[in-house]
Amino acid sequence: MRAERLLAAALVAVVALLGTACSGEREPVRVGVLVECTGFLSVTKDSVLAAASLPLLERGGRRSGEHVVGRAAGRQVELLPACTEWTYLHQLILATRRLVEVDGVDAVIGPIGGAESMVFRQLAARFPDVTFLAADTGAQEATLHDPPTNLFRYSPTGAQTTAGLGTYAYRDLGWRRAVVVAEDWYPGWEQAAGFVAEFCALGGEVVTRDWYALFNPKPDDIARRHAATADGVLVIATSGTQNGYLKAYVDVAKPASERLLLGGAVFYERRNLAPPGIDLSGVVVGGFVPIASDAQEMREYREAFARWFPHLPAGVGEGIVEIPAYTAVEALLTALEATDGELGRHQARLRATLTGLDLDAPQGAVRLDRNRQASEATYLERIEYGAPGTLPRRRAVRRLDGVEQTFGGIFGATTRSPSRTDPTCERRPVPPWAS
């Protein structure tokens, strides 16, 4: 019976192959997209899938439920979503294996998370004939330390997203002693690493890295101690627990615009820039998505996202998980167009094109370094309040082009991954954008 089933499956495959050959149509390029279907980050599922679908829809593609089919360079491209759940790494492994071994995808895009990006790296090594495009500002280590040749990341590492804040604190605000307040997990460690490396390279001292203040129900004493021992505080927030500490610190450290800097996913949402009873006007926020930008690429992206997905909240497409998903698919389709839809033997032609791609993305120009990790701009923007009852705006302060993951050599293949204590605070040659 098993032999009969195998024979039947083989006949179906032969018939499908003959049909494709007779019609002159090349086999579709199949792209798996890993999305969060359950758990804490399931709220991102629709917006991430929308962002990943947009490049294909803008090329004339069509949706059928969660599947999207379109064309690039005359060749059919199919996007196939697969479900993961943040921190459940076995689900990531199973979903990726199903995409590769059952659905036969040519590329996989995703996932969200630091540990996830490291597992994604290992999966790329496990399936060398499939192209893997990481679509999250994930762990530095995934691309800094000898990554597989089929792994690409067109979004920044966590450290890259805080580039420029150290220089702004040291040179513009005159800080010499700083405190970093962040969450005790990978986004906090990764993003703190960028500020610590840059600020200390310039000669500053990070006197405390506080991983618990954002979760303390009574942060007043902590905030007073921070205000007394340092010129300013960088708050990096991801989980939404920042308001208690912010209020306590702003109440004792004035003016806030000179003694506070912000970073992290939370501050991409405009409502979080005006928390009740806390005046953040004039405070500078760092990140890799130019919320204040009126550049053509960002304007066109916003308009297209709103046109195709009017049911999603305004601005949701500009988040730190949506923009990377869009950029990864856009890079893949742009490379396919450059190769006339041909992948090449073991996808060599596609990968060579991806490696050398100059991509004009919504967040600005993106290039890959020799480890196939994005070098791109980061932005400093100032919070501005308008009329009562209106949401605050962000106004551009500074753009830093060509931010790359080594920070001019501070980070490298032999450095330890960001943690509670790494990188150490040392004076050293500064990154190019800080010189």
C-alpha positions as CSV (number, residue, x, y, z in Angstrom):
1,M,0.0,0.0,0.0
2,R,2.8,2.4,0.9
3,A,4.5,1.7,-2.5
4,E,1.2,2.5,-4.3
5,R,1.0,5.8,-2.5
6,L,4.6,6.7,-3.4
7,L,3.9,5.8,-7.0
8,A,0.8,7.9,-7.1
9,A,2.7,10.9,-5.6
10,A,5.4,10.5,-8.1
11,L,2.9,10.5,-11.0
12,V,1.3,13.6,-9.7
13,A,4.7,15.3,-9.5
14,V,5.6,14.2,-13.1
15,V,2.2,15.5,-14.4
16,A,2.7,18.8,-12.7
17,L,6.3,19.1,-14.1
18,L,5.1,18.3,-17.6
19,G,2.4,20.8,-17.4
20,T,4.8,23.5,-16.3
21,A,7.2,22.6,-19.1
22,C,4.6,22.5,-21.8
23,S,3.2,25.9,-20.8
24,G,6.7,27.5,-20.7
25,E,6.0,28.7,-17.2
26,R,8.8,28.5,-14.7
27,E,8.1,27.0,-11.3
28,P,6.9,29.6,-8.7
29,V,9.3,31.1,-6.3
30,R,7.8,30.2,-2.9
31,V,8.6,32.4,0.1
32,G,7.7,31.4,3.7
33,V,6.9,34.2,6.1
34,L,7.1,33.4,9.9
35,V,4.5,35.3,11.9
36,E,3.4,35.3,15.5
37,C,0.0,33.6,15.6
38,T,-0.3,33.0,19.4
39,G,1.1,34.4,22.6
40,F,2.4,37.8,23.7
41,L,3.3,39.0,20.3
42,S,0.3,37.7,18.4
43,V,-1.0,41.3,18.1
44,T,1.7,41.8,15.4
45,K,0.5,39.0,13.2
46,D,-1.8,41.0,10.9
47,S,0.5,44.0,10.6
48,V,3.7,41.9,9.9
49,L,1.9,39.8,7.3
50,A,0.6,43.0,5.7
51,A,4.0,44.6,5.6
52,A,5.5,41.4,4.1
53,S,2.7,41.2,1.5
54,L,2.9,44.9,0.4
55,P,5.9,44.6,-2.0
56,L,4.1,41.9,-3.9
57,L,0.7,43.6,-3.9
58,E,2.3,46.8,-5.2
59,R,3.6,44.7,-8.1
60,G,0.1,43.6,-9.0
61,G,-0.3,40.7,-6.6
62,R,-3.5,39.4,-5.1
63,R,-4.6,38.1,-1.8
64,S,-6.4,34.9,-1.1
65,G,-7.0,34.8,2.7
66,E,-3.5,35.0,4.2
67,H,-1.8,33.8,1.0
68,V,-0.5,36.3,-1.5
69,V,0.4,35.5,-5.1
70,G,2.1,37.9,-7.6
71,R,4.9,38.2,-10.1
72,A,8.5,39.5,-10.2
73,A,10.4,39.5,-13.5
74,G,7.6,37.6,-15.1
75,R,7.9,34.7,-12.6
76,Q,5.1,33.8,-10.1
77,V,5.9,34.4,-6.5
78,E,3.9,33.0,-3.6
79,L,4.0,34.1,0.0
80,L,3.1,31.4,2.5
81,P,2.6,32.3,6.2
82,A,3.7,30.0,9.0
83,C,2.9,30.3,12.7
84,T,5.4,30.8,15.5
85,E,5.2,32.0,19.1
86,W,7.8,34.1,20.7
87,T,10.0,32.2,23.2
88,Y,8.6,28.8,22.0
89,L,11.7,27.9,19.9
90,H,10.4,24.4,19.1
91,Q,7.5,26.1,17.2
92,L,10.0,28.1,15.2
93,I,11.9,25.0,14.3
94,L,8.8,23.0,13.3
95,A,7.3,25.9,11.3
96,T,10.5,26.4,9.4
97,R,11.0,22.7,8.7
98,R,7.4,22.5,7.5
99,L,8.0,25.4,5.1
100,V,11.2,23.9,3.7
101,E,10.5,20.1,3.8
102,V,6.8,20.1,3.0
103,D,6.0,23.3,1.2
104,G,9.3,23.4,-0.6
105,V,10.0,27.1,-0.2
106,D,12.9,28.8,-1.8
107,A,13.3,31.5,1.0
108,V,12.2,32.0,4.6
109,I,11.6,35.4,6.2
110,G,11.4,36.1,9.9
111,P,11.2,35.7,12.9
112,I,10.8,38.1,15.9
113,G,13.2,37.7,18.9
114,G,16.8,37.5,20.0
115,A,17.0,33.8,20.8
116,E,14.8,33.3,17.7
117,S,17.3,35.0,15.5
118,M,20.0,32.7,16.8
119,V,17.9,29.6,16.1
120,F,17.1,31.1,12.7
121,R,20.8,31.2,12.0
122,Q,21.2,27.5,12.9
123,L,18.2,26.6,10.7
124,A,19.9,28.5,7.8
125,A,23.0,26.3,8.3
126,R,20.8,23.3,8.4
127,F,19.1,24.1,5.0
128,P,21.9,25.6,2.8
129,D,19.9,25.4,-0.4
130,V,17.3,27.8,1.0
131,T,17.8,31.6,1.4
132,F,17.0,32.9,4.9
133,L,16.2,36.6,5.4
134,A,16.1,37.7,9.1
135,A,13.4,40.3,9.5
136,D,13.8,41.6,13.0
137,T,16.3,43.9,14.8
138,G,17.5,40.8,16.6
139,A,20.7,39.5,18.2
140,Q,23.9,41.0,17.1
141,E,25.6,37.6,17.3
142,A,23.4,36.2,14.5
143,T,25.4,38.1,11.8
144,L,28.5,39.4,13.6
145,H,30.1,36.0,14.2
146,D,30.7,34.0,10.9
147,P,27.1,33.7,9.8
148,P,26.0,31.0,7.2
149,T,26.4,32.2,3.6
150,N,22.6,31.9,3.0
151,L,21.6,34.2,5.9
152,F,20.9,37.8,5.1
153,R,19.5,40.6,7.4
154,Y,18.3,43.9,5.9
155,S,17.4,45.4,9.3
156,P,19.8,46.7,12.0
157,T,20.9,44.9,15.1
158,G,19.6,46.2,18.4
159,A,22.9,48.1,19.0
160,Q,22.6,49.8,15.7
161,T,19.2,51.2,16.6
162,T,20.7,53.4,19.4
163,A,23.6,54.7,17.4
164,G,23.9,58.4,17.7
165,L,22.4,58.7,21.1
166,G,25.8,58.4,22.8
167,T,27.3,61.2,20.7
168,Y,24.2,63.4,21.3
169,A,24.4,62.8,25.0
170,Y,28.1,63.6,25.2
171,R,28.5,66.4,22.7
172,D,25.1,68.1,22.5
173,L,23.8,67.6,26.1
174,G,27.2,67.7,27.8
175,W,26.7,64.4,29.7
176,R,29.8,62.8,31.2
177,R,28.1,60.4,33.5
178,A,25.1,58.4,32.3
179,V,22.6,55.8,33.6
180,V,21.0,53.3,31.2
181,V,17.6,52.0,32.3
182,A,16.3,49.0,30.3
183,E,14.6,45.7,30.6
184,D,16.6,42.6,31.6
185,W,16.3,40.7,28.4
186,Y,17.8,40.7,24.9
187,P,16.3,44.0,23.5
188,G,17.5,45.8,26.6
189,W,21.0,44.4,26.5
190,E,21.4,44.7,22.7
191,Q,20.2,48.3,22.5
192,A,22.1,49.4,25.6
193,A,25.2,48.0,24.0
194,G,25.1,50.6,21.2
195,F,24.8,53.5,23.6
196,V,27.4,52.2,26.0
197,A,30.0,51.5,23.3
198,E,29.6,54.9,21.7
199,F,29.2,57.1,24.8
200,C,32.2,55.4,26.5
201,A,34.4,55.5,23.4
202,L,34.0,59.3,23.5
203,G,35.1,59.5,27.1
204,G,31.8,59.2,29.0
205,E,31.1,56.9,32.0
206,V,28.1,54.7,32.3
207,V,27.8,54.6,36.1
208,T,24.8,52.2,36.3
209,R,22.9,49.8,34.0
210,D,19.7,49.3,35.8
211,W,17.7,46.3,34.5
212,Y,14.9,46.4,37.1
213,A,13.8,50.1,37.6
214,L,11.1,49.8,34.9
215,F,9.4,47.0,36.8
216,N,9.7,48.5,40.3
217,P,6.2,49.6,41.5
218,K,7.8,52.4,43.6
219,P,10.6,53.8,41.5
220,D,10.9,57.2,43.3
221,D,14.0,56.5,45.3
222,I,15.7,54.8,42.3
223,A,14.9,57.8,40.1
224,R,16.3,60.3,42.7
225,R,19.5,58.2,43.0
226,H,19.9,58.2,39.2
227,A,19.3,61.9,39.0
228,A,21.9,62.6,41.7
229,T,24.6,60.3,40.4
230,A,24.5,61.0,36.6
231,D,24.0,63.9,34.2
232,G,21.2,62.0,32.4
233,V,19.4,58.7,31.8
234,L,18.7,56.8,28.6
235,V,15.5,54.8,29.0
236,I,15.1,51.8,26.6
237,A,11.6,50.4,26.8
238,T,9.9,47.5,24.9
239,S,7.3,45.9,27.1
240,G,5.3,49.1,28.1
241,T,6.2,49.3,31.8
242,Q,8.1,52.6,31.5
243,N,5.6,55.2,32.8
244,G,6.1,54.8,36.5
245,Y,9.9,55.3,36.2
246,L,9.5,58.1,33.7
247,K,7.2,60.1,35.9
248,A,9.5,59.6,39.0
249,Y,12.6,60.7,37.0
250,V,11.1,63.6,35.2
251,D,9.8,65.0,38.5
252,V,13.3,65.2,39.9
253,A,15.5,65.7,36.8
254,K,14.6,69.0,35.0
255,P,14.6,70.0,32.3
256,A,13.8,66.6,30.9
257,S,14.9,67.6,27.4
258,E,18.5,67.9,28.8
259,R,18.5,65.0,31.2
260,L,16.6,62.2,29.4
261,L,16.9,60.3,26.2
262,L,14.6,57.5,24.9
263,G,14.9,54.4,22.8
264,G,13.1,51.1,22.1
265,A,9.9,49.8,20.4
266,V,7.5,51.5,22.9
267,F,8.3,55.0,21.7
268,Y,7.4,54.3,18.1
269,E,3.7,54.7,19.2
270,R,2.7,58.3,19.4
271,R,0.5,57.8,22.4
272,N,3.5,56.7,24.5
273,L,5.2,60.0,23.8
274,A,2.6,61.8,26.0
275,P,1.9,59.5,29.0
276,P,-0.6,61.0,31.5
277,G,1.0,63.5,33.9
278,I,4.5,63.3,32.3
279,D,5.9,66.1,30.1
280,L,8.3,64.7,27.6
281,S,8.3,67.7,25.3
282,G,11.8,68.3,23.8
283,V,13.1,64.9,24.7
284,V,15.1,63.1,21.9
285,V,14.2,59.6,20.8
286,G,16.6,57.4,18.8
287,G,15.7,54.6,16.3
288,F,16.1,53.3,12.8
289,V,12.6,54.2,11.4
290,P,12.3,57.9,10.5
291,I,8.8,58.6,11.9
292,A,9.3,62.3,11.2
293,S,10.5,61.8,7.7
294,D,8.8,63.2,4.6
295,A,11.2,61.4,2.3
296,Q,9.6,60.0,-0.9
297,E,10.3,56.3,0.0
298,M,8.7,56.6,3.5
299,R,5.8,58.7,2.1
300,E,5.0,56.2,-0.6
301,Y,5.2,53.3,1.9
302,R,2.8,55.0,4.3
303,E,0.3,55.7,1.5
304,A,0.5,52.2,0.1
305,F,0.1,50.6,3.5
306,A,-2.9,52.7,4.3
307,R,-4.4,52.0,0.8
308,W,-4.1,48.2,1.0
309,F,-4.8,47.8,4.7
310,P,-7.3,50.5,5.7
311,H,-8.6,48.2,8.5
312,L,-5.3,48.3,10.4
313,P,-4.5,51.2,12.8
314,A,-2.8,54.3,11.4
315,G,1.0,54.1,11.8
316,V,1.1,50.4,12.7
317,G,3.1,49.7,9.5
318,E,6.0,51.8,10.8
319,G,6.9,49.6,13.7
320,I,10.2,47.9,14.4
321,V,8.8,44.5,13.3
322,E,6.8,45.6,10.3
323,I,9.4,47.7,8.5
324,P,12.0,44.8,8.5
325,A,9.4,42.4,7.1
326,Y,8.6,44.7,4.3
327,T,12.3,45.4,3.6
328,A,13.2,41.7,3.5
329,V,10.5,40.9,0.9
330,E,11.3,44.1,-1.1
331,A,15.0,43.1,-1.2
332,L,14.1,39.6,-2.4
333,L,11.8,40.8,-5.1
334,T,14.2,43.5,-6.2
335,A,17.0,40.8,-6.5
336,L,14.7,38.6,-8.5
337,E,14.0,41.4,-10.9
338,A,17.7,42.0,-11.3
339,T,18.3,38.3,-12.1
340,D,15.3,38.1,-14.5
341,G,13.7,35.7,-12.1
342,E,16.6,33.2,-12.1
343,L,17.9,31.9,-8.8
344,G,20.9,30.1,-10.2
345,R,22.5,26.9,-9.2
346,H,22.1,26.5,-5.4
347,Q,20.6,30.0,-5.6
348,A,24.1,31.4,-6.2
349,R,22.9,34.1,-8.6
350,L,20.1,35.3,-6.3
351,R,22.4,35.5,-3.3
352,A,25.2,37.3,-5.1
353,T,22.6,39.9,-6.2
354,L,21.2,40.2,-2.7
355,T,24.7,40.7,-1.3
356,G,25.5,43.6,-3.6
357,L,22.0,45.2,-3.5
358,D,21.6,49.0,-3.0
359,L,18.1,49.1,-1.6
360,D,16.0,52.2,-1.3
361,A,13.8,51.2,1.6
362,P,11.3,53.3,3.6
363,Q,13.9,53.8,6.4
364,G,16.5,55.0,3.9
365,A,19.3,53.4,1.9
366,V,20.3,49.9,2.9
367,R,23.5,48.1,2.0
368,L,24.9,44.8,3.3
369,D,28.3,44.4,4.9
370,R,30.6,41.4,4.2
371,N,28.6,39.4,6.7
372,R,25.4,40.2,4.9
373,Q,24.1,42.5,7.7
374,A,22.5,45.8,7.0
375,S,24.3,49.1,7.2
376,E,21.7,51.8,7.2
377,A,20.7,55.1,8.8
378,T,19.5,55.8,12.3
379,Y,17.6,58.8,13.4
380,L,17.3,61.2,16.3
381,E,13.9,62.9,16.6
382,R,12.6,65.4,19.2
383,I,9.1,65.1,20.8
384,E,6.9,68.1,20.2
385,Y,3.5,68.7,21.8
386,G,0.7,70.4,19.9
387,A,-2.7,71.6,21.0
388,P,-4.3,69.9,24.0
389,G,-6.0,66.7,23.1
390,T,-3.7,66.0,20.1
391,L,-1.0,63.4,19.9
392,P,2.6,64.6,20.0
393,R,4.8,64.7,16.9
394,R,8.4,63.9,16.3
395,R,10.7,66.4,14.6
396,A,13.9,65.4,12.9
397,V,17.1,66.3,14.8
398,R,19.8,64.3,13.1
399,R,20.3,61.5,10.6
400,L,23.4,59.2,10.8
401,D,24.0,57.4,7.5
402,G,25.9,54.1,7.1
403,V,25.6,52.8,10.6
404,E,27.2,49.4,10.6
405,Q,27.2,46.6,13.1
406,T,30.9,46.8,14.2
407,F,30.7,50.4,15.3
408,G,34.0,51.1,13.6
409,G,35.6,47.9,15.1
410,I,34.3,48.1,18.7
411,F,32.2,44.9,18.0
412,G,33.7,42.0,16.1
413,A,34.0,38.3,15.7
414,T,35.8,37.9,19.0
415,T,33.8,40.2,21.2
416,R,31.3,38.8,23.7
417,S,27.6,39.2,23.0
418,P,25.7,42.1,24.7
419,S,24.7,41.2,28.2
420,R,24.1,42.9,31.6
421,T,27.8,43.8,31.8
422,D,29.0,43.7,28.1
423,P,30.3,45.7,26.4
424,T,32.5,47.1,29.1
425,C,32.7,50.9,29.3
426,E,36.0,51.8,27.7
427,R,37.5,54.8,25.9
428,R,38.6,53.7,22.4
429,P,38.5,54.8,18.8
430,V,35.0,56.2,18.1
431,P,32.6,55.0,15.4
432,P,32.8,57.0,12.2
433,W,29.5,58.8,12.8
434,A,30.8,60.0,16.2
435,S,34.1,61.4,14.9
